[in-house]
Amino acid sequence: SVAERIRASFEKLDWRKRNIQQNISPVTLSIGIANYSAGESWENFIQRADRALYSCKNSGRNQVASCSA
């Protein structure tokens, strides 16, 4: 739920190019989440979070997804 609130807040921000103040909204965010399991390698942990992120992107982007062990 924290990641979803971050994603929704990010989408509502007024994004502009600094040098010309041109609006570039909407900017969206996809977040992949994984729970770390005791004894798990960091490499495996990051790979699971990465799979969850790509699941978001392949399902239309601008969303949060988790990946279990």
HELIX and SHEET records of a PDB file:
HELIX    1   1 VAL A    2  LYS A   12  1                                  11    
HELIX    2   2 TRP A   42  ASN A   58  1                                  17    
SHEET    1   A 2 ILE A  31  ALA A  34  0                                        
SHEET    2   A 2 VAL A  64  CYS A  67  1                                        
END                                                                             
